[in-house]
């Protein structure tokens, strides 16, 4: 009887086969392959920020990027197809970081909320780019006109910003109000305007303070965004979202 019960137990145990464990990545100097690749990729992005943002994209070679980042050309091509792919990835990374800052900006509820909210978010975007002039140069200058493929990515990024900006202002319109025009086109104009304003600010011999730049952009946004609905100061607090 004991042998029979033991055989049954062993049979049940064999029937409960353990799920196979995923293979462990081998470590090299304490890092997995995935971690080493992420480290190399970031080193290349950091080098691109420095070189593209100072010397310029056209004046920077892959060999110089690899030498500066201490990444071999073999590993460069594991992470990026070519120099343009690196520029495009850096461009989108910089915009993504700027957008994170915009979303994180908040102000206290109260009077004149729209104006204060607009200034906080415009200020977050401007500082995300211009606190590091290399970032602004890459986003607004170096990524322009490189190729049709990169222009398409820039265009897509501008349209994403325009859609988000339109939604931001449309939230403030009185319920049931029809803007009466394609407000996303107006928002796209705002995106183009801030891009040109930043370029002009960067290329001036005496550009003035970032606060002045932020004030100009805010006034532009508020005039375009609210011209058909009167003074935004009377709109009060932010609407429920």
C-alpha positions in Angstrom: 0.0 0.0 0.0 2.8 2.4 0.9 4.6 1.7 -2.4 1.3 2.2 -4.3 0.6 5.6 -2.6 4.2 6.6 -3.1 4.0 5.7 -6.7 0.8 7.7 -7.1 2.4 10.7 -5.4 5.5 10.5 -7.6 3.2 10.3 -10.6 1.3 13.4 -9.5 4.6 15.2 -9.0 5.8 14.3 -12.4 2.4 15.5 -13.8 2.9 18.9 -12.3 5.8 19.9 -14.6 7.4 23.2 -13.8 7.2 26.0 -16.3 10.6 26.4 -18.0 12.6 29.4 -16.7 13.6 32.0 -19.2 17.3 31.8 -19.9 19.5 34.2 -17.9 21.5 36.7 -19.7 25.2 36.3 -19.3 26.9 39.0 -17.3 30.0 40.9 -18.5 31.5 43.2 -16.0 28.4 43.0 -14.0 26.0 44.0 -16.9 23.7 42.0 -19.0 23.8 42.3 -22.8 20.6 44.4 -22.7 22.1 46.7 -20.2 25.4 47.0 -22.1 23.4 47.9 -25.3 21.4 50.5 -23.5 24.6 52.0 -22.1 26.2 52.1 -25.5 23.1 53.7 -27.0 22.9 56.4 -24.4 26.6 57.1 -24.8 26.1 57.6 -28.5 23.0 59.9 -27.9 25.1 61.9 -25.4 27.9 62.3 -27.9 25.4 63.3 -30.6 23.9 65.9 -28.3 27.3 67.4 -27.7 28.7 67.3 -31.3 25.5 67.9 -33.3 24.6 70.6 -30.8 27.9 72.5 -31.0 29.8 71.6 -34.3 26.6 70.7 -36.2 25.3 67.6 -37.8 26.9 68.1 -41.2 30.3 68.6 -39.6 30.2 65.5 -37.4 31.3 62.0 -38.7 30.4 58.6 -37.4 34.1 58.0 -36.5 34.1 61.1 -34.3 30.8 60.1 -32.6 32.3 56.7 -31.8 35.6 58.1 -30.6 33.8 60.6 -28.3 31.4 58.0 -26.9 34.0 55.2 -26.6 31.8 53.0 -28.7 33.2 51.1 -31.7 31.7 51.5 -35.2 30.6 47.9 -35.0 28.4 48.6 -32.0 27.3 51.9 -33.5 25.6 50.0 -36.4 24.0 47.6 -33.9 22.1 50.6 -32.4 21.5 52.9 -35.4 21.2 52.4 -39.1 23.3 55.5 -39.9 24.1 59.0 -38.7 20.7 60.3 -39.7 19.0 57.6 -37.7 21.0 58.8 -34.6 19.9 62.4 -35.3 16.3 61.4 -35.7 16.4 59.4 -32.4 18.0 62.2 -30.5 15.4 64.7 -32.0 12.5 62.6 -30.8 14.1 62.0 -27.4 14.6 65.7 -26.8 11.0 66.5 -27.9 9.7 63.6 -25.6 11.6 65.1 -22.6 10.2 68.5 -23.4 6.7 67.2 -23.6 7.1 65.4 -20.2 8.0 68.8 -18.7 4.9 70.4 -20.3 2.6 67.7 -18.9 4.2 68.0 -15.5 3.6 71.8 -15.2 0.7 72.6 -12.9 -0.6 75.8 -11.3 -3.0 76.3 -8.4 -6.7 76.8 -9.2 -8.0 80.3 -9.0 -8.6 83.5 -11.0 -6.8 84.0 -14.3 -6.2 80.3 -14.5 -5.9 80.0 -18.3 -3.2 82.6 -18.5 -1.2 81.1 -15.6 -1.6 77.6 -16.9 -0.5 78.7 -20.4 2.5 80.4 -19.1 3.5 77.5 -16.9 3.3 75.0 -19.8 5.0 77.4 -22.4 7.7 78.1 -19.8 8.3 74.4 -19.3 8.7 73.8 -23.0 11.0 76.8 -23.5 13.2 75.9 -20.6 13.3 72.2 -21.7 15.0 73.4 -24.9 16.8 76.6 -24.2 18.3 75.8 -20.8 20.6 73.6 -22.9 21.2 75.5 -26.1 22.5 72.3 -27.7 19.0 70.8 -27.5 17.4 73.8 -29.1 19.9 73.8 -31.9 19.2 70.2 -32.7 15.4 70.4 -32.5 15.0 73.7 -34.3 18.0 73.8 -36.7 20.1 70.7 -37.2 17.2 68.4 -37.8 15.7 70.6 -40.5 16.1 69.7 -44.2 18.3 66.7 -43.7 16.2 64.3 -45.8 12.5 63.7 -46.8 12.3 60.9 -44.2 13.4 63.1 -41.3 11.2 65.9 -42.6 8.3 63.5 -42.4 9.1 62.7 -38.8 9.4 66.4 -37.9 6.1 67.1 -39.6 4.5 64.2 -37.6 5.9 65.7 -34.4 4.5 69.1 -35.2 1.1 67.7 -35.9 1.1 65.8 -32.5 2.0 69.0 -30.7 -0.7 70.9 -32.6 -3.4 68.3 -31.7 -2.4 68.5 -28.0 -2.4 72.3 -28.1 -5.8 72.4 -29.8 -7.2 70.1 -27.1 -5.8 72.2 -24.4 -7.6 75.3 -25.6 -10.8 73.6 -26.6 -11.2 72.4 -23.0 -11.8 76.0 -22.1 -14.5 76.8 -24.7 -18.0 77.1 -23.3 -19.8 73.7 -23.5 -21.5 73.3 -26.8 -19.5 76.1 -28.5 -18.5 75.4 -32.1 -15.1 77.0 -32.8 -16.3 77.6 -36.4 -13.0 76.8 -38.0 -10.4 74.1 -38.0 -8.8 74.9 -34.7 -6.1 72.4 -35.2 -4.8 74.5 -38.1 -4.6 77.5 -35.7 -2.8 75.3 -33.3 -0.4 74.2 -36.0 0.3 77.8 -36.7 1.1 78.3 -33.0 3.6 75.4 -33.1 5.3 76.9 -36.2 5.4 80.3 -34.5 7.1 79.1 -31.4 9.6 77.2 -33.5 10.5 80.4 -35.4 10.5 82.6 -32.3 13.0 80.2 -30.6 15.2 80.2 -33.8 15.2 84.0 -33.8 16.0 84.2 -30.1 19.0 81.8 -30.6 20.4 83.7 -33.5 20.2 87.2 -31.9 23.4 88.8 -30.6 21.5 90.0 -27.5 18.5 87.7 -27.3 17.1 89.0 -24.0 15.8 86.9 -21.1 13.9 83.6 -21.3 11.1 85.3 -19.3 10.7 87.8 -22.1 10.6 85.1 -24.7 8.0 83.1 -22.7 5.8 86.3 -22.3 5.8 86.8 -26.1 4.8 83.2 -26.8 2.1 83.3 -24.1 0.6 86.4 -25.6 0.6 84.9 -29.0 -1.1 81.7 -27.8 -3.7 83.5 -25.8 -4.6 85.9 -28.6 -4.9 83.1 -31.2 -6.5 80.6 -28.8 -9.2 82.9 -27.3 -9.8 85.7 -29.8 -13.4 84.6 -30.5 -14.4 84.1 -26.8 -13.4 87.3 -25.2 -11.1 88.0 -22.3 -9.6 84.7 -21.0 -9.2 86.2 -17.5 -13.0 85.9 -16.9 -12.9 82.2 -17.7 -11.9 81.3 -14.2 -10.5 77.9 -13.2 -9.6 75.1 -15.4 -12.5 73.0 -16.5 -13.0 69.4 -15.5 -11.2 67.0 -17.8 
